[in-house]
Amino acid sequence: MELANRKIDFIRDFLKLTNEEAISELEDLLKKQLEINFAGADKPFSEEELIARTLRSEADFSARKFKTSEELMKKYK
């Protein structure tokens, strides 16, 4: 199942919950996961990280591993 559909199914099931303790546990789990996912997101990149990302991006572009803005717009409409 596609990730977007799984998220929607999860939300539907979450909305059906009536047990306040279960909702609190899921809220805590979500908060922890968001902290893990975004830990360090506010730190600036080091010069080495910027150079590595730039080189990787240039290699991807040369290998034609990219999507045009038109392709992205079609995907998210």
PyMOL Python script that loads the backbone (N, CA, C, O; Angstrom):
from pymol import cmd

cmd.read_pdbstr("""\
ATOM      1  N   MET A   1       0.842  -1.178   0.000  1.00  0.00           N
ATOM      2  CA  MET A   1       0.000   0.000   0.000  1.00  0.00           C
ATOM      3  C   MET A   1       0.888   1.242   0.000  1.00  0.00           C
ATOM      4  O   MET A   1       1.906   1.297   0.690  1.00  0.00           O
ATOM      5  N   GLU A   2       0.494   2.207  -0.764  1.00  0.00           N
ATOM      6  CA  GLU A   2       1.238   3.450  -0.866  1.00  0.00           C
ATOM      7  C   GLU A   2       1.217   4.190   0.476  1.00  0.00           C
ATOM      8  O   GLU A   2       0.234   4.133   1.215  1.00  0.00           O
ATOM      9  N   LEU A   3       2.308   4.875   0.771  1.00  0.00           N
ATOM     10  CA  LEU A   3       2.454   5.565   2.052  1.00  0.00           C
ATOM     11  C   LEU A   3       1.301   6.535   2.315  1.00  0.00           C
ATOM     12  O   LEU A   3       0.778   6.581   3.428  1.00  0.00           O
ATOM     13  N   ALA A   4       0.906   7.294   1.327  1.00  0.00           N
ATOM     14  CA  ALA A   4      -0.184   8.265   1.517  1.00  0.00           C
ATOM     15  C   ALA A   4      -1.478   7.560   1.929  1.00  0.00           C
ATOM     16  O   ALA A   4      -2.201   8.045   2.800  1.00  0.00           O
ATOM     17  N   ASN A   5      -1.764   6.436   1.314  1.00  0.00           N
ATOM     18  CA  ASN A   5      -2.971   5.678   1.667  1.00  0.00           C
ATOM     19  C   ASN A   5      -2.869   5.106   3.078  1.00  0.00           C
ATOM     20  O   ASN A   5      -3.857   5.073   3.812  1.00  0.00           O
ATOM     21  N   ARG A   6      -1.685   4.661   3.450  1.00  0.00           N
ATOM     22  CA  ARG A   6      -1.487   4.143   4.812  1.00  0.00           C
ATOM     23  C   ARG A   6      -1.727   5.230   5.842  1.00  0.00           C
ATOM     24  O   ARG A   6      -2.328   4.983   6.888  1.00  0.00           O
ATOM     25  N   LYS A   7      -1.250   6.444   5.542  1.00  0.00           N
ATOM     26  CA  LYS A   7      -1.464   7.558   6.461  1.00  0.00           C
ATOM     27  C   LYS A   7      -2.952   7.859   6.620  1.00  0.00           C
ATOM     28  O   LYS A   7      -3.440   8.066   7.731  1.00  0.00           O
ATOM     29  N   ILE A   8      -3.652   7.880   5.516  1.00  0.00           N
ATOM     30  CA  ILE A   8      -5.095   8.149   5.558  1.00  0.00           C
ATOM     31  C   ILE A   8      -5.817   7.069   6.351  1.00  0.00           C
ATOM     32  O   ILE A   8      -6.687   7.370   7.168  1.00  0.00           O
ATOM     33  N   ASP A   9      -5.458   5.818   6.111  1.00  0.00           N
ATOM     34  CA  ASP A   9      -6.072   4.720   6.868  1.00  0.00           C
ATOM     35  C   ASP A   9      -5.783   4.851   8.358  1.00  0.00           C
ATOM     36  O   ASP A   9      -6.656   4.606   9.190  1.00  0.00           O
ATOM     37  N   PHE A  10      -4.558   5.238   8.690  1.00  0.00           N
ATOM     38  CA  PHE A  10      -4.189   5.416  10.093  1.00  0.00           C
ATOM     39  C   PHE A  10      -5.031   6.518  10.734  1.00  0.00           C
ATOM     40  O   PHE A  10      -5.531   6.361  11.848  1.00  0.00           O
ATOM     41  N   ILE A  11      -5.181   7.618  10.029  1.00  0.00           N
ATOM     42  CA  ILE A  11      -5.974   8.735  10.567  1.00  0.00           C
ATOM     43  C   ILE A  11      -7.418   8.317  10.780  1.00  0.00           C
ATOM     44  O   ILE A  11      -8.022   8.646  11.800  1.00  0.00           O
ATOM     45  N   ARG A  12      -7.968   7.593   9.820  1.00  0.00           N
ATOM     46  CA  ARG A  12      -9.356   7.116   9.968  1.00  0.00           C
ATOM     47  C   ARG A  12      -9.493   6.228  11.208  1.00  0.00           C
ATOM     48  O   ARG A  12     -10.432   6.376  11.990  1.00  0.00           O
ATOM     49  N   ASP A  13      -8.547   5.310  11.373  1.00  0.00           N
ATOM     50  CA  ASP A  13      -8.592   4.432  12.548  1.00  0.00           C
ATOM     51  C   ASP A  13      -8.388   5.226  13.834  1.00  0.00           C
ATOM     52  O   ASP A  13      -9.027   4.949  14.849  1.00  0.00           O
ATOM     53  N   PHE A  14      -7.501   6.208  13.789  1.00  0.00           N
ATOM     54  CA  PHE A  14      -7.254   7.040  14.961  1.00  0.00           C
ATOM     55  C   PHE A  14      -8.524   7.779  15.367  1.00  0.00           C
ATOM     56  O   PHE A  14      -8.832   7.887  16.554  1.00  0.00           O
ATOM     57  N   LEU A  15      -9.248   8.280  14.396  1.00  0.00           N
ATOM     58  CA  LEU A  15     -10.479   9.024  14.690  1.00  0.00           C
ATOM     59  C   LEU A  15     -11.557   8.142  15.322  1.00  0.00           C
ATOM     60  O   LEU A  15     -12.463   8.641  15.989  1.00  0.00           O
ATOM     61  N   LYS A  16     -11.455   6.852  15.112  1.00  0.00           N
ATOM     62  CA  LYS A  16     -12.429   5.922  15.694  1.00  0.00           C
ATOM     63  C   LYS A  16     -12.124   5.587  17.158  1.00  0.00           C
ATOM     64  O   LYS A  16     -12.974   5.052  17.869  1.00  0.00           O
ATOM     65  N   LEU A  17     -10.906   5.905  17.598  1.00  0.00           N
ATOM     66  CA  LEU A  17     -10.516   5.573  18.971  1.00  0.00           C
ATOM     67  C   LEU A  17     -11.360   6.347  19.985  1.00  0.00           C
ATOM     68  O   LEU A  17     -11.656   7.529  19.806  1.00  0.00           O
ATOM     69  N   THR A  18     -11.737   5.639  21.058  1.00  0.00           N
ATOM     70  CA  THR A  18     -12.462   6.297  22.145  1.00  0.00           C
ATOM     71  C   THR A  18     -11.696   6.200  23.452  1.00  0.00           C
ATOM     72  O   THR A  18     -12.058   6.859  24.427  1.00  0.00           O
ATOM     73  N   ASN A  19     -10.658   5.402  23.490  1.00  0.00           N
ATOM     74  CA  ASN A  19      -9.854   5.204  24.685  1.00  0.00           C
ATOM     75  C   ASN A  19      -8.838   6.337  24.790  1.00  0.00           C
ATOM     76  O   ASN A  19      -7.916   6.438  23.981  1.00  0.00           O
ATOM     77  N   GLU A  20      -9.020   7.186  25.800  1.00  0.00           N
ATOM     78  CA  GLU A  20      -8.145   8.352  25.959  1.00  0.00           C
ATOM     79  C   GLU A  20      -6.698   7.958  26.213  1.00  0.00           C
ATOM     80  O   GLU A  20      -5.780   8.655  25.781  1.00  0.00           O
ATOM     81  N   GLU A  21      -6.489   6.858  26.905  1.00  0.00           N
ATOM     82  CA  GLU A  21      -5.127   6.390  27.181  1.00  0.00           C
ATOM     83  C   GLU A  21      -4.422   5.984  25.877  1.00  0.00           C
ATOM     84  O   GLU A  21      -3.243   6.282  25.687  1.00  0.00           O
ATOM     85  N   ALA A  22      -5.134   5.319  25.001  1.00  0.00           N
ATOM     86  CA  ALA A  22      -4.552   4.911  23.718  1.00  0.00           C
ATOM     87  C   ALA A  22      -4.196   6.144  22.885  1.00  0.00           C
ATOM     88  O   ALA A  22      -3.157   6.176  22.226  1.00  0.00           O
ATOM     89  N   ILE A  23      -5.050   7.141  22.918  1.00  0.00           N
ATOM     90  CA  ILE A  23      -4.777   8.377  22.173  1.00  0.00           C
ATOM     91  C   ILE A  23      -3.536   9.060  22.740  1.00  0.00           C
ATOM     92  O   ILE A  23      -2.691   9.542  21.985  1.00  0.00           O
ATOM     93  N   SER A  24      -3.424   9.102  24.065  1.00  0.00           N
ATOM     94  CA  SER A  24      -2.243   9.709  24.694  1.00  0.00           C
ATOM     95  C   SER A  24      -0.970   8.974  24.314  1.00  0.00           C
ATOM     96  O   SER A  24       0.055   9.600  24.045  1.00  0.00           O
ATOM     97  N   GLU A  25      -1.031   7.647  24.290  1.00  0.00           N
ATOM     98  CA  GLU A  25       0.144   6.857  23.908  1.00  0.00           C
ATOM     99  C   GLU A  25       0.552   7.138  22.468  1.00  0.00           C
ATOM    100  O   GLU A  25       1.739   7.264  22.170  1.00  0.00           O
ATOM    101  N   LEU A  26      -0.421   7.235  21.582  1.00  0.00           N
ATOM    102  CA  LEU A  26      -0.108   7.528  20.179  1.00  0.00           C
ATOM    103  C   LEU A  26       0.437   8.946  20.026  1.00  0.00           C
ATOM    104  O   LEU A  26       1.331   9.183  19.214  1.00  0.00           O
ATOM    105  N   GLU A  27      -0.098   9.885  20.803  1.00  0.00           N
ATOM    106  CA  GLU A  27       0.434  11.249  20.768  1.00  0.00           C
ATOM    107  C   GLU A  27       1.892  11.271  21.219  1.00  0.00           C
ATOM    108  O   GLU A  27       2.725  11.937  20.604  1.00  0.00           O
ATOM    109  N   ASP A  28       2.198  10.550  22.283  1.00  0.00           N
ATOM    110  CA  ASP A  28       3.574  10.485  22.783  1.00  0.00           C
ATOM    111  C   ASP A  28       4.501   9.857  21.739  1.00  0.00           C
ATOM    112  O   ASP A  28       5.612  10.336  21.514  1.00  0.00           O
ATOM    113  N   LEU A  29       4.032   8.787  21.111  1.00  0.00           N
ATOM    114  CA  LEU A  29       4.831   8.120  20.083  1.00  0.00           C
ATOM    115  C   LEU A  29       5.101   9.068  18.915  1.00  0.00           C
ATOM    116  O   LEU A  29       6.218   9.123  18.401  1.00  0.00           O
ATOM    117  N   LEU A  30       4.084   9.805  18.502  1.00  0.00           N
ATOM    118  CA  LEU A  30       4.248  10.751  17.403  1.00  0.00           C
ATOM    119  C   LEU A  30       5.246  11.844  17.774  1.00  0.00           C
ATOM    120  O   LEU A  30       6.104  12.198  16.965  1.00  0.00           O
ATOM    121  N   LYS A  31       5.143  12.376  18.974  1.00  0.00           N
ATOM    122  CA  LYS A  31       6.081  13.420  19.418  1.00  0.00           C
ATOM    123  C   LYS A  31       7.513  12.905  19.408  1.00  0.00           C
ATOM    124  O   LYS A  31       8.419  13.595  18.941  1.00  0.00           O
ATOM    125  N   LYS A  32       7.722  11.695  19.923  1.00  0.00           N
ATOM    126  CA  LYS A  32       9.062  11.115  19.936  1.00  0.00           C
ATOM    127  C   LYS A  32       9.596  10.932  18.524  1.00  0.00           C
ATOM    128  O   LYS A  32      10.758  11.230  18.247  1.00  0.00           O
ATOM    129  N   GLN A  33       8.739  10.438  17.630  1.00  0.00           N
ATOM    130  CA  GLN A  33       9.173  10.202  16.250  1.00  0.00           C
ATOM    131  C   GLN A  33       9.511  11.514  15.552  1.00  0.00           C
ATOM    132  O   GLN A  33      10.479  11.583  14.796  1.00  0.00           O
ATOM    133  N   LEU A  34       8.725  12.543  15.800  1.00  0.00           N
ATOM    134  CA  LEU A  34       9.014  13.847  15.194  1.00  0.00           C
ATOM    135  C   LEU A  34      10.325  14.411  15.719  1.00  0.00           C
ATOM    136  O   LEU A  34      11.082  15.026  14.968  1.00  0.00           O
ATOM    137  N   GLU A  35      10.597  14.207  16.992  1.00  0.00           N
ATOM    138  CA  GLU A  35      11.868  14.664  17.557  1.00  0.00           C
ATOM    139  C   GLU A  35      13.040  13.943  16.895  1.00  0.00           C
ATOM    140  O   GLU A  35      14.067  14.557  16.605  1.00  0.00           O
ATOM    141  N   ILE A  36      12.887  12.652  16.660  1.00  0.00           N
ATOM    142  CA  ILE A  36      13.942  11.869  16.007  1.00  0.00           C
ATOM    143  C   ILE A  36      14.128  12.333  14.568  1.00  0.00           C
ATOM    144  O   ILE A  36      15.254  12.536  14.115  1.00  0.00           O
ATOM    145  N   ASN A  37      13.014  12.501  13.849  1.00  0.00           N
ATOM    146  CA  ASN A  37      13.077  12.873  12.432  1.00  0.00           C
ATOM    147  C   ASN A  37      13.676  14.253  12.218  1.00  0.00           C
ATOM    148  O   ASN A  37      14.387  14.482  11.239  1.00  0.00           O
ATOM    149  N   PHE A  38      13.388  15.176  13.135  1.00  0.00           N
ATOM    150  CA  PHE A  38      13.812  16.554  12.921  1.00  0.00           C
ATOM    151  C   PHE A  38      14.937  16.993  13.847  1.00  0.00           C
ATOM    152  O   PHE A  38      15.250  18.180  13.925  1.00  0.00           O
ATOM    153  N   ALA A  39      15.541  16.049  14.544  1.00  0.00           N
ATOM    154  CA  ALA A  39      16.679  16.385  15.402  1.00  0.00           C
ATOM    155  C   ALA A  39      17.797  16.932  14.531  1.00  0.00           C
ATOM    156  O   ALA A  39      18.199  16.296  13.557  1.00  0.00           O
ATOM    157  N   GLY A  40      18.281  18.073  14.869  1.00  0.00           N
ATOM    158  CA  GLY A  40      19.371  18.671  14.100  1.00  0.00           C
ATOM    159  C   GLY A  40      18.924  19.370  12.837  1.00  0.00           C
ATOM    160  O   GLY A  40      19.758  19.857  12.074  1.00  0.00           O
ATOM    161  N   ALA A  41      17.619  19.431  12.597  1.00  0.00           N
ATOM    162  CA  ALA A  41      17.138  20.072  11.376  1.00  0.00           C
ATOM    163  C   ALA A  41      17.425  21.566  11.373  1.00  0.00           C
ATOM    164  O   ALA A  41      17.481  22.185  10.310  1.00  0.00           O
ATOM    165  N   ASP A  42      17.605  22.145  12.543  1.00  0.00           N
ATOM    166  CA  ASP A  42      17.857  23.574  12.611  1.00  0.00           C
ATOM    167  C   ASP A  42      19.348  23.912  12.615  1.00  0.00           C
ATOM    168  O   ASP A  42      19.723  25.083  12.677  1.00  0.00           O
ATOM    169  N   LYS A  43      20.193  22.884  12.550  1.00  0.00           N
ATOM    170  CA  LYS A  43      21.635  23.126  12.514  1.00  0.00           C
ATOM    171  C   LYS A  43      22.065  23.412  11.079  1.00  0.00           C
ATOM    172  O   LYS A  43      21.613  22.738  10.153  1.00  0.00           O
ATOM    173  N   PRO A  44      22.923  24.395  10.887  1.00  0.00           N
ATOM    174  CA  PRO A  44      23.410  24.642   9.523  1.00  0.00           C
ATOM    175  C   PRO A  44      24.346  23.510   9.073  1.00  0.00           C
ATOM    176  O   PRO A  44      24.974  22.846   9.897  1.00  0.00           O
ATOM    177  N   PHE A  45      24.423  23.310   7.784  1.00  0.00           N
ATOM    178  CA  PHE A  45      25.321  22.309   7.237  1.00  0.00           C
ATOM    179  C   PHE A  45      26.767  22.777   7.391  1.00  0.00           C
ATOM    180  O   PHE A  45      27.060  23.972   7.335  1.00  0.00           O
ATOM    181  N   SER A  46      27.647  21.825   7.583  1.00  0.00           N
ATOM    182  CA  SER A  46      29.072  22.171   7.585  1.00  0.00           C
ATOM    183  C   SER A  46      29.500  22.377   6.129  1.00  0.00           C
ATOM    184  O   SER A  46      28.785  22.005   5.199  1.00  0.00           O
ATOM    185  N   GLU A  47      30.654  22.963   5.958  1.00  0.00           N
ATOM    186  CA  GLU A  47      31.166  23.180   4.599  1.00  0.00           C
ATOM    187  C   GLU A  47      31.325  21.848   3.868  1.00  0.00           C
ATOM    188  O   GLU A  47      31.030  21.750   2.677  1.00  0.00           O
ATOM    189  N   GLU A  48      31.797  20.816   4.591  1.00  0.00           N
ATOM    190  CA  GLU A  48      31.992  19.497   3.984  1.00  0.00           C
ATOM    191  C   GLU A  48      30.648  18.905   3.539  1.00  0.00           C
ATOM    192  O   GLU A  48      30.546  18.314   2.463  1.00  0.00           O
ATOM    193  N   GLU A  49      29.617  19.073   4.384  1.00  0.00           N
ATOM    194  CA  GLU A  49      28.293  18.546   4.024  1.00  0.00           C
ATOM    195  C   GLU A  49      27.730  19.254   2.797  1.00  0.00           C
ATOM    196  O   GLU A  49      27.138  18.621   1.923  1.00  0.00           O
ATOM    197  N   LEU A  50      27.917  20.564   2.738  1.00  0.00           N
ATOM    198  CA  LEU A  50      27.435  21.325   1.581  1.00  0.00           C
ATOM    199  C   LEU A  50      28.135  20.891   0.307  1.00  0.00           C
ATOM    200  O   LEU A  50      27.496  20.734  -0.734  1.00  0.00           O
ATOM    201  N   ILE A  51      29.433  20.699   0.381  1.00  0.00           N
ATOM    202  CA  ILE A  51      30.199  20.270  -0.792  1.00  0.00           C
ATOM    203  C   ILE A  51      29.758  18.875  -1.225  1.00  0.00           C
ATOM    204  O   ILE A  51      29.567  18.630  -2.417  1.00  0.00           O
ATOM    205  N   ALA A  52      29.594  17.956  -0.269  1.00  0.00           N
ATOM    206  CA  ALA A  52      29.169  16.595  -0.590  1.00  0.00           C
ATOM    207  C   ALA A  52      27.781  16.593  -1.232  1.00  0.00           C
ATOM    208  O   ALA A  52      27.549  15.880  -2.208  1.00  0.00           O
ATOM    209  N   ARG A  53      26.874  17.377  -0.693  1.00  0.00           N
ATOM    210  CA  ARG A  53      25.517  17.443  -1.260  1.00  0.00           C
ATOM    211  C   ARG A  53      25.540  18.043  -2.665  1.00  0.00           C
ATOM    212  O   ARG A  53      24.826  17.584  -3.557  1.00  0.00           O
ATOM    213  N   THR A  54      26.353  19.056  -2.848  1.00  0.00           N
ATOM    214  CA  THR A  54      26.456  19.679  -4.172  1.00  0.00           C
ATOM    215  C   THR A  54      27.015  18.694  -5.189  1.00  0.00           C
ATOM    216  O   THR A  54      26.493  18.578  -6.298  1.00  0.00           O
ATOM    217  N   LEU A  55      28.069  17.991  -4.817  1.00  0.00           N
ATOM    218  CA  LEU A  55      28.659  17.002  -5.728  1.00  0.00           C
ATOM    219  C   LEU A  55      27.671  15.892  -6.057  1.00  0.00           C
ATOM    220  O   LEU A  55      27.578  15.460  -7.206  1.00  0.00           O
ATOM    221  N   ARG A  56      26.930  15.429  -5.048  1.00  0.00           N
ATOM    222  CA  ARG A  56      25.924  14.381  -5.279  1.00  0.00           C
ATOM    223  C   ARG A  56      24.823  14.896  -6.211  1.00  0.00           C
ATOM    224  O   ARG A  56      24.372  14.174  -7.101  1.00  0.00           O
ATOM    225  N   SER A  57      24.396  16.133  -6.009  1.00  0.00           N
ATOM    226  CA  SER A  57      23.363  16.722  -6.864  1.00  0.00           C
ATOM    227  C   SER A  57      23.844  16.868  -8.302  1.00  0.00           C
ATOM    228  O   SER A  57      23.108  16.583  -9.246  1.00  0.00           O
ATOM    229  N   GLU A  58      25.070  17.308  -8.455  1.00  0.00           N
ATOM    230  CA  GLU A  58      25.622  17.448  -9.806  1.00  0.00           C
ATOM    231  C   GLU A  58      25.743  16.087 -10.491  1.00  0.00           C
ATOM    232  O   GLU A  58      25.484  15.973 -11.690  1.00  0.00           O
ATOM    233  N   ALA A  59      26.132  15.065  -9.746  1.00  0.00           N
ATOM    234  CA  ALA A  59      26.233  13.714 -10.317  1.00  0.00           C
ATOM    235  C   ALA A  59      24.854  13.200 -10.716  1.00  0.00           C
ATOM    236  O   ALA A  59      24.690  12.606 -11.782  1.00  0.00           O
ATOM    237  N   ASP A  60      23.866  13.429  -9.859  1.00  0.00           N
ATOM    238  CA  ASP A  60      22.496  13.018 -10.182  1.00  0.00           C
ATOM    239  C   ASP A  60      22.006  13.726 -11.439  1.00  0.00           C
ATOM    240  O   ASP A  60      21.381  13.107 -12.300  1.00  0.00           O
ATOM    241  N   PHE A  61      22.289  15.021 -11.544  1.00  0.00           N
ATOM    242  CA  PHE A  61      21.863  15.780 -12.714  1.00  0.00           C
ATOM    243  C   PHE A  61      22.528  15.241 -13.977  1.00  0.00           C
ATOM    244  O   PHE A  61      21.879  15.079 -15.011  1.00  0.00           O
ATOM    245  N   SER A  62      23.817  14.967 -13.883  1.00  0.00           N
ATOM    246  CA  SER A  62      24.549  14.420 -15.043  1.00  0.00           C
ATOM    247  C   SER A  62      24.005  13.057 -15.446  1.00  0.00           C
ATOM    248  O   SER A  62      23.973  12.723 -16.630  1.00  0.00           O
ATOM    249  N   ALA A  63      23.580  12.273 -14.468  1.00  0.00           N
ATOM    250  CA  ALA A  63      23.029  10.940 -14.736  1.00  0.00           C
ATOM    251  C   ALA A  63      21.527  11.005 -15.057  1.00  0.00           C
ATOM    252  O   ALA A  63      20.867   9.974 -15.184  1.00  0.00           O
ATOM    253  N   ARG A  64      21.007  12.216 -15.184  1.00  0.00           N
ATOM    254  CA  ARG A  64      19.596  12.464 -15.506  1.00  0.00           C
ATOM    255  C   ARG A  64      18.661  11.878 -14.434  1.00  0.00           C
ATOM    256  O   ARG A  64      17.558  11.426 -14.742  1.00  0.00           O
ATOM    257  N   LYS A  65      19.112  11.893 -13.187  1.00  0.00           N
ATOM    258  CA  LYS A  65      18.296  11.426 -12.061  1.00  0.00           C
ATOM    259  C   LYS A  65      17.627  12.632 -11.412  1.00  0.00           C
ATOM    260  O   LYS A  65      18.008  13.063 -10.324  1.00  0.00           O
ATOM    261  N   PHE A  66      16.630  13.160 -12.095  1.00  0.00           N
ATOM    262  CA  PHE A  66      15.896  14.303 -11.561  1.00  0.00           C
ATOM    263  C   PHE A  66      14.522  14.336 -12.212  1.00  0.00           C
ATOM    264  O   PHE A  66      14.271  13.651 -13.203  1.00  0.00           O
ATOM    265  N   LYS A  67      13.642  15.140 -11.642  1.00  0.00           N
ATOM    266  CA  LYS A  67      12.307  15.339 -12.200  1.00  0.00           C
ATOM    267  C   LYS A  67      12.164  16.809 -12.556  1.00  0.00           C
ATOM    268  O   LYS A  67      12.656  17.690 -11.851  1.00  0.00           O
ATOM    269  N   THR A  68      11.490  17.048 -13.647  1.00  0.00           N
ATOM    270  CA  THR A  68      11.239  18.429 -14.032  1.00  0.00           C
ATOM    271  C   THR A  68      10.145  19.003 -13.142  1.00  0.00           C
ATOM    272  O   THR A  68       9.418  18.259 -12.483  1.00  0.00           O
ATOM    273  N   SER A  69      10.032  20.307 -13.124  1.00  0.00           N
ATOM    274  CA  SER A  69       8.973  20.927 -12.318  1.00  0.00           C
ATOM    275  C   SER A  69       7.596  20.519 -12.830  1.00  0.00           C
ATOM    276  O   SER A  69       6.652  20.404 -12.047  1.00  0.00           O
ATOM    277  N   GLU A  70       7.474  20.298 -14.144  1.00  0.00           N
ATOM    278  CA  GLU A  70       6.199  19.839 -14.693  1.00  0.00           C
ATOM    279  C   GLU A  70       5.833  18.452 -14.154  1.00  0.00           C
ATOM    280  O   GLU A  70       4.677  18.194 -13.819  1.00  0.00           O
ATOM    281  N   GLU A  71       6.833  17.560 -14.075  1.00  0.00           N
ATOM    282  CA  GLU A  71       6.579  16.219 -13.536  1.00  0.00           C
ATOM    283  C   GLU A  71       6.158  16.285 -12.074  1.00  0.00           C
ATOM    284  O   GLU A  71       5.260  15.559 -11.647  1.00  0.00           O
ATOM    285  N   LEU A  72       6.802  17.149 -11.316  1.00  0.00           N
ATOM    286  CA  LEU A  72       6.442  17.289  -9.905  1.00  0.00           C
ATOM    287  C   LEU A  72       5.032  17.869  -9.750  1.00  0.00           C
ATOM    288  O   LEU A  72       4.266  17.430  -8.892  1.00  0.00           O
ATOM    289  N   MET A  73       4.695  18.851 -10.579  1.00  0.00           N
ATOM    290  CA  MET A  73       3.356  19.434 -10.502  1.00  0.00           C
ATOM    291  C   MET A  73       2.278  18.404 -10.821  1.00  0.00           C
ATOM    292  O   MET A  73       1.227  18.392 -10.179  1.00  0.00           O
ATOM    293  N   LYS A  74       2.526  17.541 -11.804  1.00  0.00           N
ATOM    294  CA  LYS A  74       1.564  16.480 -12.132  1.00  0.00           C
ATOM    295  C   LYS A  74       1.393  15.524 -10.966  1.00  0.00           C
ATOM    296  O   LYS A  74       0.281  15.083 -10.673  1.00  0.00           O
ATOM    297  N   LYS A  75       2.494  15.205 -10.301  1.00  0.00           N
ATOM    298  CA  LYS A  75       2.460  14.248  -9.193  1.00  0.00           C
ATOM    299  C   LYS A  75       1.634  14.763  -8.021  1.00  0.00           C
ATOM    300  O   LYS A  75       0.935  13.987  -7.369  1.00  0.00           O
ATOM    301  N   TYR A  76       1.707  16.047  -7.749  1.00  0.00           N
ATOM    302  CA  TYR A  76       1.068  16.598  -6.559  1.00  0.00           C
ATOM    303  C   TYR A  76      -0.234  17.346  -6.820  1.00  0.00           C
ATOM    304  O   TYR A  76      -0.755  18.006  -5.920  1.00  0.00           O
ATOM    305  N   LYS A  77      -0.762  17.255  -8.026  1.00  0.00           N
ATOM    306  CA  LYS A  77      -2.069  17.882  -8.312  1.00  0.00           C
ATOM    307  C   LYS A  77      -3.183  16.973  -7.913  1.00  0.00           C
ATOM    308  O   LYS A  77      -4.353  17.322  -8.074  1.00  0.00           O
TER     309      LYS A  77
END
""", "prot")
cmd.dss("prot")
cmd.show_as("cartoon", "prot")
cmd.util.cbc("prot")
cmd.orient("prot")
